[in-house]
């Protein structure tokens, strides 16, 4: 539930007006994953292996918004119902084969296909202000959009020693085909592209559990539903949000030097890296001649980033503790709406967690995460933090646990700013974040699913950060995936 009191100020004072908006949002997210894996071992050689895997995933996002808005000018009063049903079906098939050429040389090869079928059905309905009759569909603002993305890939990788060094080198080829169409034949398009993705790693094992590694990798990040959905969100008629279904993927080249060691019982991993990302996807704001702010996404340019990563864990009797984080730069350059822009900033993110065995049957755990503001070419998107604590009681076949998210803060604030040649926009809002959850688990039989995790890992889609913040959050993610 949200109540907004707003005032719009024009250079022409005669056009100033205020409004009061009562808004109720219902958001429902649900889905499922199904994994089936077949693994074939070969007699006489533990290294030789064939894995065939299939995954079916479905994610459904339903959004219902009721808006009742009273304006200074009665002509702008409105009573609207907005509905957006977004469905994402994903089929993945994968084959991996590991073949030992000799005792020291191993060949890995395989193929993979990902078929994504995305549908967005958005409807706007209105009724006369001050009445209680039925809502009438506004066909001009309603539509159904279908988006298909098919990815086919094949790879080969060779692992072999050279003296005291271990080398891993490989190449993956990907073919991507995308197509989109809507019921009104306004958004039809097709596109396809090929990517060759090499990787190279050289490592050296040292004494006392130490290891030194140098690697190069190329990564492709395709836009997820949040970025491409053409649903025109006009909840705020002066600040419209809409996705961009024609976005190209981000391509990242990364060079990394890593080192891990063990000191006085502390396991330490650190790395330094340089990343160059082309076609970075960011949320942009364009002020239209009517004065309406249009928020959408675009491939705005390039970003060169230098960073340091550190991870430490330690076990002290009944306590397991871990902490880590990243410090990295943002050096973006690009063009938005014909304007050449650049921005530089230092970013960081920190995480911590652990668990404590109170007794043989009682366990407690905690976690925390903080990420700094994320810069964009036009400004910055909100920082984010979250923490939680939990306790669990283990019985013979049962366990019951209690978890509290944000025990010390009921609401969380999000602040962002954007500016361009003819505008400056500052946004601040709050969301309730505190929650309490009860978990009950019952185990039967002898199957241990932790030992049978699927080999399928679909990490090729750029996420929408923490998923909070509505239309004014950007899309820049952490430097490493």
HELIX and SHEET records of a PDB file:
HELIX    1   1 UNK A   13  UNK A   15  5                                   3    
HELIX    2   2 UNK A   74  UNK A   76  5                                   3    
HELIX    3   3 UNK A  139  UNK A  141  5                                   3    
HELIX    4   4 UNK A  225  UNK A  228  1                                   4    
HELIX    5   5 UNK A  449  UNK A  451  5                                   3    
HELIX    6   6 UNK A  470  UNK A  472  5                                   3    
SHEET    1   A 6 UNK A   2  UNK A   8  0                                        
SHEET    2   A 6 UNK A  17  UNK A  42 -1                                        
SHEET    3   A 6 UNK A  45  UNK A  71 -1                                        
SHEET    4   A 6 UNK A  78  UNK A 100 -1                                        
SHEET    5   A 6 UNK A 106  UNK A 126 -1                                        
SHEET    6   A 6 UNK A 136  UNK A 137 -1                                        
SHEET    1   B13 UNK A   2  UNK A   8  0                                        
SHEET    2   B13 UNK A  17  UNK A  42 -1                                        
SHEET    3   B13 UNK A  45  UNK A  71 -1                                        
SHEET    4   B13 UNK A  78  UNK A 100 -1                                        
SHEET    5   B13 UNK A 106  UNK A 126 -1                                        
SHEET    6   B13 UNK A 143  UNK A 162 -1                                        
SHEET    7   B13 UNK A 165  UNK A 182 -1                                        
SHEET    8   B13 UNK A 189  UNK A 205 -1                                        
SHEET    9   B13 UNK A 211  UNK A 223 -1                                        
SHEET   10   B13 UNK A 250  UNK A 263 -1                                        
SHEET   11   B13 UNK A 266  UNK A 287 -1                                        
SHEET   12   B13 UNK A 293  UNK A 316 -1                                        
SHEET   13   B13 UNK A 239  UNK A 241  1                                        
SHEET    1   C10 UNK A   2  UNK A   8  0                                        
SHEET    2   C10 UNK A  17  UNK A  42 -1                                        
SHEET    3   C10 UNK A  45  UNK A  71 -1                                        
SHEET    4   C10 UNK A  78  UNK A 100 -1                                        
SHEET    5   C10 UNK A 106  UNK A 126 -1                                        
SHEET    6   C10 UNK A 143  UNK A 162 -1                                        
SHEET    7   C10 UNK A 165  UNK A 182 -1                                        
SHEET    8   C10 UNK A 189  UNK A 205 -1                                        
SHEET    9   C10 UNK A 211  UNK A 223 -1                                        
SHEET   10   C10 UNK A 461  UNK A 462  1                                        
SHEET    1   D18 UNK A   2  UNK A   8  0                                        
SHEET    2   D18 UNK A  17  UNK A  42 -1                                        
SHEET    3   D18 UNK A  45  UNK A  71 -1                                        
SHEET    4   D18 UNK A  78  UNK A 100 -1                                        
SHEET    5   D18 UNK A 106  UNK A 126 -1                                        
SHEET    6   D18 UNK A 143  UNK A 162 -1                                        
SHEET    7   D18 UNK A 165  UNK A 182 -1                                        
SHEET    8   D18 UNK A 189  UNK A 205 -1                                        
SHEET    9   D18 UNK A 211  UNK A 223 -1                                        
SHEET   10   D18 UNK A 250  UNK A 263 -1                                        
SHEET   11   D18 UNK A 266  UNK A 287 -1                                        
SHEET   12   D18 UNK A 293  UNK A 316 -1                                        
SHEET   13   D18 UNK A 319  UNK A 336 -1                                        
SHEET   14   D18 UNK A 339  UNK A 357 -1                                        
SHEET   15   D18 UNK A 362  UNK A 371 -1                                        
SHEET   16   D18 UNK A 384  UNK A 394 -1                                        
SHEET   17   D18 UNK A 398  UNK A 405 -1                                        
SHEET   18   D18 UNK A 435  UNK A 442 -1                                        
SHEET    1   E 4 UNK A 374  UNK A 376  0                                        
SHEET    2   E 4 UNK A 379  UNK A 381 -1                                        
SHEET    3   E 4 UNK A 411  UNK A 420 -1                                        
SHEET    4   E 4 UNK A 423  UNK A 432 -1                                        
END                                                                             
